[in-house]
Amino acid sequence: MPSLDDADSGLESLTTMESKDNSPKKSDLNEDDDMSGDGDDDLEETFTERLWGLTEMFPQVIRNSVWLMTTGSLSGLKSLYGFSRNAMWIFFSSSAILMAPVIFEVERASMEEMQKQQQRQILLGPNTAVSGGIPSLGMPMPTAPSSR
Protein backbone atom coordinates (compact mmCIF):
# COMPACT_ATOMS: atom_id res chain seq x y z
CA MET A 1 0.00 0.00 0.00
CA PRO A 2 1.49 3.35 -0.99
CA SER A 3 2.06 6.02 1.55
CA LEU A 4 0.56 9.49 1.47
CA ASP A 5 3.75 10.97 0.11
CA ASP A 6 3.78 8.57 -2.82
CA ALA A 7 0.25 9.48 -3.93
CA ASP A 8 -0.02 11.48 -7.14
CA SER A 9 -1.48 14.92 -6.59
CA GLY A 10 -2.33 15.36 -10.28
CA LEU A 11 -0.14 18.42 -10.81
CA GLU A 12 2.61 16.46 -12.44
CA SER A 13 0.23 14.97 -15.00
CA LEU A 14 -0.77 18.43 -16.21
CA THR A 15 2.75 19.30 -17.27
CA THR A 16 3.60 16.15 -19.22
CA MET A 17 2.43 15.45 -22.81
CA GLU A 18 1.67 11.82 -22.02
CA SER A 19 -1.13 12.83 -19.69
CA LYS A 20 -3.38 13.83 -22.60
CA ASP A 21 -3.10 10.39 -24.08
CA ASN A 22 -3.81 8.65 -20.79
CA SER A 23 -6.76 10.85 -19.72
CA PRO A 24 -10.25 9.46 -20.17
CA LYS A 25 -11.97 10.65 -23.31
CA LYS A 26 -15.22 12.59 -23.29
CA SER A 27 -17.08 9.74 -24.99
CA ASP A 28 -15.94 7.36 -22.23
CA LEU A 29 -17.34 9.75 -19.63
CA ASN A 30 -20.68 10.01 -21.44
CA GLU A 31 -21.03 6.23 -21.51
CA ASP A 32 -20.55 6.11 -17.77
CA ASP A 33 -23.11 8.88 -17.25
CA ASP A 34 -25.67 7.06 -19.39
CA MET A 35 -25.31 3.95 -17.31
CA SER A 36 -25.75 5.76 -14.02
CA GLY A 37 -28.16 8.47 -15.25
CA ASP A 38 -31.94 8.36 -15.34
CA GLY A 39 -31.98 7.39 -19.06
CA ASP A 40 -33.93 10.35 -20.47
CA ASP A 41 -31.59 10.52 -23.45
CA ASP A 42 -32.68 7.07 -24.59
CA LEU A 43 -36.34 8.02 -24.89
CA GLU A 44 -37.00 9.30 -28.38
CA GLU A 45 -40.65 10.25 -28.59
CA THR A 46 -42.34 11.73 -31.61
CA PHE A 47 -44.39 14.89 -31.63
CA THR A 48 -47.66 12.95 -31.75
CA GLU A 49 -46.62 10.77 -28.83
CA ARG A 50 -45.84 13.86 -26.82
CA LEU A 51 -49.21 15.43 -27.67
CA TRP A 52 -50.98 12.20 -26.79
CA GLY A 53 -49.19 12.18 -23.44
CA LEU A 54 -50.28 15.75 -22.78
CA THR A 55 -53.93 14.78 -23.17
CA GLU A 56 -53.75 12.87 -19.90
CA MET A 57 -53.77 16.14 -17.95
CA PHE A 58 -57.34 16.91 -19.13
CA PRO A 59 -60.45 15.25 -17.67
CA GLN A 60 -62.11 12.43 -19.60
CA VAL A 61 -65.20 14.57 -20.34
CA ILE A 62 -63.13 17.19 -22.14
CA ARG A 63 -61.19 14.56 -24.07
CA ASN A 64 -64.43 12.90 -25.19
CA SER A 65 -66.02 16.18 -26.27
CA VAL A 66 -62.92 17.20 -28.25
CA TRP A 67 -62.87 13.76 -29.89
CA LEU A 68 -66.55 14.01 -30.84
CA MET A 69 -66.09 17.54 -32.18
CA THR A 70 -63.06 16.51 -34.25
CA THR A 71 -64.67 13.42 -35.75
CA GLY A 72 -67.89 15.36 -36.40
CA SER A 73 -65.96 18.10 -38.19
CA LEU A 74 -64.11 15.58 -40.33
CA SER A 75 -67.27 13.72 -41.30
CA GLY A 76 -68.99 17.04 -42.05
CA LEU A 77 -66.14 18.11 -44.31
CA LYS A 78 -66.21 14.76 -46.11
CA SER A 79 -69.96 15.01 -46.74
CA LEU A 80 -69.65 18.65 -47.87
CA TYR A 81 -66.88 17.64 -50.29
CA GLY A 82 -69.02 14.81 -51.69
CA PHE A 83 -72.03 17.11 -52.08
CA SER A 84 -69.98 19.77 -53.86
CA ARG A 85 -68.57 17.18 -56.26
CA ASN A 86 -72.07 15.96 -57.13
CA ALA A 87 -73.42 19.50 -57.48
CA MET A 88 -70.59 20.54 -59.81
CA TRP A 89 -71.08 17.41 -61.93
CA ILE A 90 -74.81 18.11 -62.27
CA PHE A 91 -74.27 21.81 -63.05
CA PHE A 92 -71.58 21.37 -65.69
CA SER A 93 -73.12 18.37 -67.40
CA SER A 94 -76.53 20.09 -67.53
CA SER A 95 -75.02 23.29 -68.90
CA ALA A 96 -73.16 21.34 -71.56
CA ILE A 97 -76.34 19.52 -72.59
CA LEU A 98 -78.41 22.70 -72.62
CA MET A 99 -75.84 24.89 -74.40
CA ALA A 100 -74.80 22.38 -77.06
CA PRO A 101 -77.84 22.99 -79.34
CA VAL A 102 -77.35 26.76 -79.11
CA ILE A 103 -73.68 26.47 -80.03
CA PHE A 104 -74.47 24.16 -82.96
CA GLU A 105 -77.19 26.52 -84.27
CA VAL A 106 -74.91 29.57 -84.11
CA GLU A 107 -72.20 27.66 -85.94
CA ARG A 108 -74.67 26.49 -88.60
CA ALA A 109 -75.92 30.05 -89.15
CA SER A 110 -72.40 31.40 -89.54
CA MET A 111 -71.55 28.63 -92.04
CA GLU A 112 -74.67 29.49 -94.10
CA GLU A 113 -73.67 33.16 -94.12
CA MET A 114 -70.17 32.28 -95.29
CA GLN A 115 -71.58 30.12 -98.09
CA LYS A 116 -73.88 32.94 -99.22
CA GLN A 117 -70.97 35.38 -99.31
CA GLN A 118 -68.88 32.90 -101.25
CA GLN A 119 -71.68 32.42 -103.81
CA ARG A 120 -72.08 36.22 -104.22
CA GLN A 121 -68.34 36.55 -104.75
CA ILE A 122 -68.34 33.87 -107.41
CA LEU A 123 -71.43 35.23 -109.25
CA LEU A 124 -71.00 38.98 -108.95
CA GLY A 125 -67.31 39.60 -108.36
CA PRO A 126 -65.09 40.26 -105.35
CA ASN A 127 -66.38 43.82 -104.63
CA THR A 128 -69.98 42.77 -104.09
CA ALA A 129 -69.20 40.11 -101.53
CA VAL A 130 -67.65 42.69 -99.24
CA SER A 131 -70.38 45.33 -99.62
CA GLY A 132 -73.17 42.81 -99.30
CA GLY A 133 -75.49 44.73 -101.58
CA ILE A 134 -76.73 44.00 -105.09
CA PRO A 135 -74.78 46.05 -107.64
CA SER A 136 -76.53 48.17 -110.17
CA LEU A 137 -76.43 46.78 -113.68
CA GLY A 138 -75.27 49.97 -115.37
CA MET A 139 -78.52 51.87 -115.22
CA PRO A 140 -78.33 55.00 -113.14
CA MET A 141 -80.98 55.57 -110.55
CA PRO A 142 -83.45 58.24 -111.53
CA THR A 143 -82.92 61.46 -109.67
CA ALA A 144 -85.39 64.18 -108.96
CA PRO A 145 -85.19 67.11 -111.35
CA SER A 146 -83.31 69.96 -109.87
CA SER A 147 -84.85 73.38 -110.02
CA ARG A 148 -82.71 76.08 -111.53
Summary of the structure (lengths in Angstrom):
residues: 148
radius of gyration: 49.1
end to end distance: 158.3
largest distance: 158.3
contacts: 237
relative contact order: 0.03
helix: 72%
strand: 0%
